[in-house]
């Protein structure tokens, strides 16, 4: 069963998607990049208001892949109490060093989610390295939001292999990247744990404000047996989704 992640830019938006019934509230600053980060103080305020009832994730920003930069940023974001910290794996830099630097944090129980970019088609061998380091999840997104949705810029076979590898390794698996309603049926067929949305939920693009009607329409689509290509999909509620992820993370 596939859940819905909604990216939000502030507490008001977080409350809106929580009331609508999304499965994961994802905190980011869309105007600051593909994985632009809210401040630690802003994230902590959302966690204080909503944490414990909804799974909350937060990004650490579009950072260079340098352990000395990424690791402290992850530690600071994790200290807010979010359930998951998302780390974008951008081109260049020291990927192996970043993974090695984050491994002790995963061993301490921090739930880390690596974000790879489908429009850059990274070697899927990295997924196994993430699992070996104790990451909780892996996500396939897009870095260049202007190029189109994940389904438009990434070969279906690559997406299928990504999901299959993540599931084989026991990682929480998500798909995102300028997703629209038309993308949902095809992506649900791959059986990811969740699909992530921002732009499709907003008025005026991903940097605009959330449209409550758009949020409800996407939730309805994900719950639809036709969209989920029965028997693959179906909607999973907040409590069940949160419980399943808790079990996975050990």
Buried (B, 14 or more C-beta within 10 A) or exposed (E): BBBBBBBBBBBEBBBBBBEBBBBBBBBBBBEBBBBBBBEBEBBBBBBEEBBEEBBBBBBBBBBEBBBEBBBEBBBBBBEBBBBBBBBBBBEEBBBEBBBBBBBEBBEEEBBBBBBBBBBBEBEBEBBBBBBEBBBBBBBBBBBEBEEBBBBBBBEEEBBEBBBBBBBEBEBBBBBBBBBBBEBBBEBBBBBBBBBBBBBBBBEEEBBBBBBBEBBEBBBEBBBBEEBBBEEBBBBBEBEEBBEBBEEBBE
